[in-house]
Amino acid sequence: MRDDVGIEVDGLSRRYGTNQALDAMNFTVQPGRVTGFIGPNGAGKSTTMRVVLGLVAPDAGRALVGGRPYRSLAEPLRVLGSLLDAGALQPSRTAHDHLLWIAHTQGLQAKRVDEVLAAVGLTSAARRRAGDFSLGMRQRLGIAAALLGDPRALMLDEPFNGLDPEGIQWIRGLLRSLADQGRTVLVSSHLMSELEGAADHVIVIGRGRVLVDASVHELLAGVAAGRVTLRTAAPQAAADALGRAGATVQPAGPDTLTVSGMAGPEIVATLNAASVAFTELGTQRVTLEQAYLGLTQDTVQYRGTAPTDTAAEAES
Ligand SMILES: Nc1ncnc2c1ncn2[C@@H]1O[C@H](COP(=O)(O)OP(=O)(O)OP(=O)(O)O)[C@@H](O)[C@H]1O
C-alpha cells in the first residue's frame, strides 16, 4: 500500500486587487476521513483548492500534497485526484473518450476508464456526448476523472452541485467509502447540510480565514453543550425565572423552551426555587446545519460588537 497523502495548507494569502481572497489560511487534511471544507460563496474555497493544485500562485504561504508541492509530483493524478469545474470538458467528446483522453495524456491505464465509469454510475451513458449531460451527470463524470489515477487523496469542489437527493446520497456514500479505504478526502460545499452524515471533520472558513477546524463530533458536542430543552406548562413563568437567574431562554414550541448559558442542575434549582413545574428537561440533539448557523451567528455578533468596544475604550 502506498504512503498516506495528507494535504497541508500553510499560511496561504492571496489578494485580487483590493480583495483579500485568502488571509493566512492554515489547515491540514488527514487521511482516512472525510473533511468538509465549508464556507459561504466567496469565502475562498475554490481559490485554496487552485493554490493546492498549483493553478494559482499565493502571495504568501505554501500548499503541500504528501509533503510536496503538487507541481513537483511525477505522477500527480496517482497522488491527488480533483474536481474543480464539472463544466470543463470538450462537449463533443463522449464521456468514455473524455476519460480516455485524460488517461492517455496522464500515462494512466485505459482499463481504468470503464472502472471509474462504473464507480460513478455512468456506464450506460458512456457513449453519449458529454456536452448533452445534465449538471448532475457532469459532476459524476468529473468525479470519475478524479478517480482515474486511483489516487490516495481526493479534492472535490462543490461536488453536490446539480445533484438530486438520490445523487447527494450516492456521493455521501462514495466519500465515506473512499475515506474508509484510508484515502484523504477534502470536499467543499457552501451548505453544511449537504455534508450531514458524510463528513468526519469540518474546516469552516469565512473571508479567507479558518473559523473552525474540528471533528464533527466536537462541533456538535460544543454547540449542544449548555443548550437544554425544557418542557413546561408555564413557559412564561419559567422564562422569567431563568432569565432573572442569567440564562438565555428562547421559545421552541407551545410548551417548550430552549435554555442556554445555564447547566441542567442549576436550571432545576432555579425552577424549584420559583415554584415552576416542568415535565421534561434534556440536552438537545443538534444537527450539523444548526452547529454551522450557530458559528456564523457568533462571527456576526463578534463583528457587530467590536466597534462598540473600541468606542467605549476611547471614551474611558
Ligand atoms: N480570478 C479571480 N479574479 C478576481 N477575483 C477572484 C478571482 N478568483 C477568486 N476571486 C475572488 O476571491 C474571493 C474568493 O473566491 P473563491 O471562488 O475562492 O470562493 P469560494 O468560497 O470558492 O466561493 P464559491 O462558493 O462562490 O465558489 C471572492 O471574493 C472572489 O470574487
PDBQT file of the ligand as one rigid body, heavy atoms in Angstrom, charges set to zero:
ROOT
HETATM    1  N1  LIG A 401      -9.554  35.145 -10.765  1.00  0.00    +0.000 N 
HETATM    2  C1  LIG A 401     -10.091  35.983  -9.878  1.00  0.00    +0.000 A 
HETATM    3  N2  LIG A 401     -10.071  37.310 -10.082  1.00  0.00    +0.000 NA
HETATM    4  C2  LIG A 401     -10.603  38.166  -9.181  1.00  0.00    +0.000 A 
HETATM    5  N3  LIG A 401     -11.172  37.796  -8.028  1.00  0.00    +0.000 NA
HETATM    6  C3  LIG A 401     -11.223  36.480  -7.753  1.00  0.00    +0.000 A 
HETATM    7  C4  LIG A 401     -10.686  35.508  -8.662  1.00  0.00    +0.000 A 
HETATM    8  N4  LIG A 401     -10.864  34.280  -8.110  1.00  0.00    +0.000 NA
HETATM    9  C5  LIG A 401     -11.492  34.472  -6.924  1.00  0.00    +0.000 A 
HETATM   10  N5  LIG A 401     -11.711  35.788  -6.715  1.00  0.00    +0.000 N 
HETATM   11  C6  LIG A 401     -12.350  36.368  -5.515  1.00  0.00    +0.000 C 
HETATM   12  O1  LIG A 401     -11.788  35.765  -4.388  1.00  0.00    +0.000 OA
HETATM   13  C7  LIG A 401     -12.775  35.513  -3.383  1.00  0.00    +0.000 C 
HETATM   14  C8  LIG A 401     -12.789  34.035  -3.057  1.00  0.00    +0.000 C 
HETATM   15  O2  LIG A 401     -13.355  33.339  -4.165  1.00  0.00    +0.000 OA
HETATM   16  P1  LIG A 401     -13.486  31.752  -4.208  1.00  0.00    +0.000 P 
HETATM   17  O3  LIG A 401     -14.020  31.414  -5.562  1.00  0.00    +0.000 OA
HETATM   18  O4  LIG A 401     -12.229  31.145  -3.773  1.00  0.00    +0.000 OA
HETATM   19  O5  LIG A 401     -14.592  31.499  -3.104  1.00  0.00    +0.000 OA
HETATM   20  P2  LIG A 401     -15.475  30.216  -2.851  1.00  0.00    +0.000 P 
HETATM   21  O6  LIG A 401     -15.510  30.032  -1.379  1.00  0.00    +0.000 OA
HETATM   22  O7  LIG A 401     -14.990  29.094  -3.675  1.00  0.00    +0.000 OA
HETATM   23  O8  LIG A 401     -16.887  30.693  -3.344  1.00  0.00    +0.000 OA
HETATM   24  P3  LIG A 401     -17.983  29.950  -4.257  1.00  0.00    +0.000 P 
HETATM   25  O9  LIG A 401     -18.726  29.035  -3.331  1.00  0.00    +0.000 OA
HETATM   26  O10 LIG A 401     -18.811  31.112  -4.724  1.00  0.00    +0.000 OA
HETATM   27  O11 LIG A 401     -17.248  29.263  -5.365  1.00  0.00    +0.000 OA
HETATM   28  C9  LIG A 401     -14.077  36.030  -3.952  1.00  0.00    +0.000 C 
HETATM   29  O12 LIG A 401     -14.292  37.338  -3.459  1.00  0.00    +0.000 OA
HETATM   30  C10 LIG A 401     -13.841  36.050  -5.443  1.00  0.00    +0.000 C 
HETATM   31  O13 LIG A 401     -14.607  37.048  -6.062  1.00  0.00    +0.000 OA
ENDROOT
TORSDOF 0
